[in-house]
Amino acid sequence: MPSRATDQAGIPDMHVMKWQWRRHPRCVGLARAQLRKALAGWGMAGIEESAVLVVSELVTNAVVHARVPTGREIQTRFVRQDGAVRIEVHDASGVWPVPRVPDESGGYGLLLVQALASRWGVVERERVGKAVWAVVADSGGDAWR
């Protein structure tokens, strides 16, 4: 019986998609496109609109706010769950995002993530930086992770 490859968290590789991005505004659109491909491959087109908005906001925040040395990259990690996708955006900045009161200069991103995701949060990375994550589920999905 063939063995299945898994990622560091023990999740089968076929349920995890990862990409590295340069901290540049172009990576936002590229991350959206990769998430669309992953969701299509997993048969999860029903949550595409919400999931794409969430990844757009999280990657944009990393590009704009993660003040890190040149050459540090952003990583996206999409994990298929039962009726849901966990979207993670990793960066090398130790500064955690904080929702703020929106005004004419912005501040709507994390409020949008909060509205579209069943759960979201921030965790420290092992070496340096943080990962901001959100779970986007269809109405019947199990989004416990």
N, C-alpha and C positions, 0 to 999 in steps of 0.2 A: 504494500500500500504506500503510495507516494506521500511524503511529508509536505505540509504546507508551510511556507515561509510566513513569519510574523514580524511585526515591528517590535520596538523596545518595550511596548506596553503589552505585548502578547496578543495583539489584534492581528488577524490574518491580513497579509499584504493586500489582498484583493479588496479590502474594506478601508484602506488608507491611501490617500494621495498626498504627496509632499512636493513642494517646489521652493527653490531659493530665488530671491529677487533682490536686485540692487535697490537701494533706497532712492527711488526715482518715481515721479508721478506716473510714468508710463506703466509701472508694475500694477497699478490699481486695475486698469482695464484687462491686463493679461491675467491677473488673478481671477477676475470675474469670468473670463473665458474658460479658464481651467476648471473652475467650479461648475460651470454649465456642462462641460464635457463629463466631469465626474458624475454629476447628478443624472445626466442622460444615460450613462453607462450603468448606473445603479437602478434605473427605472424610477427615479424620484423627481420627475418633471413637475409634479404638483407643488413642490415647495421651492421651485427655482426662483421665482420672483423675490420672495422674502429672503432666501439665502443669499442671493446675489447682492441685494441691498446691504445685508449685514456684512458680507466680506468686503464690499466696497468701503463701508464706513471704517471697519477695523484696519484695513490696509492703509487707507488714507490717513488715519490717525498715526500709524507707525511711520509713514513717510513724512508727515508734517511735524510730529512732535517728538519722535525718538531721536534725540540729539546724541549721536554716536559717532565714533571716528569713521573717516572715509574708509570704504572697503567692507564695513560691517553690513551684513545682509539681513533681509527680512525673510522669514520662512512662513509659508502657509501650510497648514496640515488640515486635511478634510477627512473625517472619519465617519463612515456609514454606520448608522445605528438602526435599530428597529423603527422604521417610519420617521427617521430623523437624520440630520447630519450635524456633526460637531465641527465647527469652524474654529481653527486656532490660528492666531497670528503671533509669531515669535519675533522679538527684536532684542537688541543688546542694551537697551536703555533700562535703568533701574527705576525710572519715574513711572508710577502707575497712573492710568487714566482716571480722571475724576469727572463725573457728570457735572455740568454747570448750568446755570440759568441761561437759556438761549437769549441772544440779542441779535442786533443787525449784523454783527461780525461772525455769527455762527453759534456753535454750542448745541446743535440738534443731533449730532452723530450718535452719541451714546444713548440719548433718549429714543432714537429710532431703533437702535439695537435692542434696547430694553422692551420696546413695544412689539418687535417682530420675533424675538427669541423666547423660548420657553424658560431658559435660564442663561445667564452669562456671568463671567467673573474674570479674575486675574490670578495667576499663580507665578511664583518665582521660578526661574529656570535654574537648573543645576549649577551651571558655571557662571553665567552672567545674564542679566536682563530678566525679561518676563514673557509670559504668554497670555494674551487676552483671548478668551474663548467664548463662544456662544453656541447654543443648541437650537436649531430651527427644526421644528417638527410639523408634520401634517396633523390635522385635528385628531386623528385616531392613533398617532404614533406614541411609542414608549420612549420618552426623552429623559431617562433617569440618570444618564452619565454626565 
